């Protein structure tokens, strides 16, 4: 009799990332830059409101000129859509028992370019029994997953825990460490695999984080500093112990901002300089701190590597929409959906019995 109160539910899954403009125009870049400054930069640097649009528009113009001159256009949105499609297909074909109980639709959204995550959440709230949010960042911070979580809290308030599940702490997953290691060694070129004349180094690229603010104090916001360091250590251990390992050493390579205070010291530039001083013959770069290539990885970081002057270099793209990654991520989503479904069902039964 109690089971009769449980009705078929419909859930939404949202695969979300920062987002970058696909068509490089000033008109497209301006609103994106303004959103970034309003949402992210103001967390670490106090910017007077009148200056926000001026700084954002200056950055947009600078990016426009730079990217146009170098014929660069971001694939981040296309990759995020492909990741969404991969997750949707893997869920549909999984044969998971939950599929007989609920309907699941998968969407993609972004923080700073359309389709905007905050707008989509507002729409989905009216139509779905629950949402599973998938921020596409292995390490959480106030600047990454924290933005999505804040949007959820703003919209759902105290009911968020029973209506929204958020995928998090993926950096801790041993399955991800294995996926990364296999991806890295499968992508190595024969010239690097067979190189015998000198040492080869690996730079693992991740977004840097704030260590101290401009007053020299620890940041009041969650930066993910300890998690970033722990993620690097576990990945270095896995890579160095891999049976196909060719690397003499692995270094952290952080991409930092220039404002807000002191950022992580283990930069890409430092890693490459140290490898050069130590006489390395070649360097491989892999952006393990990103699930999808973007302007920071395949443009900024890659350019630093190519200009470093090593005889042998290789940039290995992010894991992007690889089939094993999509399958694993779909499994994580299904686990979160099951947990959300179980919670809602238990709450409904409790309410019915009161």
C-alpha positions, -999 to +999 in steps of 0.1 A: +000+000+000+028+024+008+045+017-025+014+031-043+025+066-034+057+063-053+051+077-088+074+077-118+098+106-116+116+126-143+151+138-136+174+162-154+212+159-156+232+190-164+268+188-176+282+222-170+314+241-175+327+277-176+320+282-213+339+301-240+326+318-271+326+297-302+326+325-327+353+350-319+337+384-321+338+415-299+301+413-296+303+377-282+333+383-260+320+413-241+291+397-222+313+367-213+341+388-199+317+410-179+301+379-163+335+365-154+345+397-136+312+400-118+310+364-107+347+352-102+372+380-102+353+401-076+357+372-051+395+378-049+399+415-060+378+444-050+368+461-083+347+493-083+315+487-102+322+514-128+355+497-137+340+462-143+327+468-178+358+488-188+382+461-177+360+434-192+358+451-225+395+457-226+401+420-220+377+411-247+394+433-272+428+419-262+415+383-266+399+392-299+431+406-314+453+378-300+430+349-311+423+364-345+460+369-352+467+333-342+436+318-359+424+304-326+388+295-317+377+276-286+363+241-288+352+241-252+314+243-259+316+217-287+335+194-263+310+200-235+281+191-259+300+160-269+305+150-233+268+156-226+259+134-255+283+107-244+269+106-209+233+105-222+241+076-245+259+057-218+230+062-194+205+051-220+224+019-229+235+010-193+206-013-184+206+002-150+175-008-130+168+028-122+158+034-158+127+013-152+116+037-124+125+071-138+129+091-169+162+109-174+171+138-197+206+152-201+215+189-208+246+210-212+250+245-198+277+271-190+285+298-165+296+326-188+281+319-222+247+306-234+231+283-226+235+299-191+233+275-162+213+298-139+187+302-166+185+265-173+182+256-136+152+280-133+135+263-163+142+227-151+130+234-116+095+238-130+095+206-150+116+180-132+114+162-099+151+166-094+184+176-109+219+161-109+245+187-116+278+176-132+304+205-129+332+194-153+361+201-129+381+174-111+390+197-082+364+220-065+370+256-055+349+287-051+360+296-086+349+264-103+322+240-088+315+266-062+298+289-088+274+261-098+267+253-061+260+289-054+235+291-082+217+260-068+215+275-033+203+308-046+175+291-065+165+262-042+174+275-008+168+250+020+152+225-003+183+220-024+194+189-005+163+170-015+160+183-051+196+186-064+225+162-064+260+176-073+288+154-086+320+163-066+354+152-055+362+134-087+399+140-082+398+114-054+385+086-076+410+058-084+391+050-116+398+086-128+435+081-120+436+050-141+417+066-170+441+095-170+472+072-169+459+051-197+450+081-218+484+097-212+504+067-223+482+057-252+486+092-267+524+094-265+541+096-299+566+069-310+594+095-311+590+100-273+583+063-265+615+052-282+637+082-273+669+069-256+692+099-257+681+119-227+655+124-199+619+131-206+598+152-182+561+155-177+542+187-168+507+181-153+488+213-159+461+225-136+445+259-128+465+276-100+448+289-069+451+318-045+475+311-016+474+345+002+455+377-005+471+410-012+473+417+026+493+384+031+464+366+047+450+332+038+419+336+016+385+335+032+370+316+003+376+279-004+404+277-029+410+239-032+447+244-025+452+213-004+431+192-028+452+205-058+484+194-041+470+160-031+456+154-067+491+160-081+508+137-057+485+108-064+487+113-101+525+116-100+527+083-081+504+065-105+523+077-136+557+070-122+546+034-113+530+027-146+545-002-165+549+020-197+564+050-179+591+069-198+593+099-175+623+107-153+601+131-133+567+147-131+562+184-122+531+204-114+523+233-138+498+258-126+481+284-147+477+315-125+459+348-126+478+380-121+455+397-095+443+391-060+475+383-042+500+354-041+491+324-064+505+289-064+543+289-070+545+257-091+538+273-125+543+259-160+571+283-166+589+271-134+585+235-143+599+240-178+628+262-166+638+235-140+636+208-167+659+229-190+684+235-162+685+198-155+693+190-191+660+172-201+658+163-238+620+165-240+589+175-222+553+162-224+524+184-212+490+170-201+463+192-186+450+168-159+432+196-140+407+201-169+382+177-184+380+196-216+404+216-237+399+254-237+418+286-243+439+281-211+451+247-221+453+242-258+462+279-265+480+295-235+497+264-219+505+248-252+521+280-266+543+282-235+554+246-241+561+251-278+582+282-271+603+265-244+627+252-270+631+216-261+641+192-290+611+170-282+577+182-270+542+168-270+510+184-259+485+157-250+449+169-252+425+167-222+404+136-218+375+154-235+348+131-249+368+098-248+345+068-246+360+053-214+356+087-196+320+091-208+312+056-195+327+062-161+311+096-157+277+081-166+282+056-139+289+084-114+258+102-125+236+071-122+249+066-086+239+102-077+205+098-094+199+066-074+208+084-042+185+113-050+157+090-059+161+070-027+161+101-006+130+116-022+112+082-020+120+079+017+109+115+024+076+109+006+069+077+025+077+095+058+053+123+050+026+099+039+029+079+072+027+110+094 
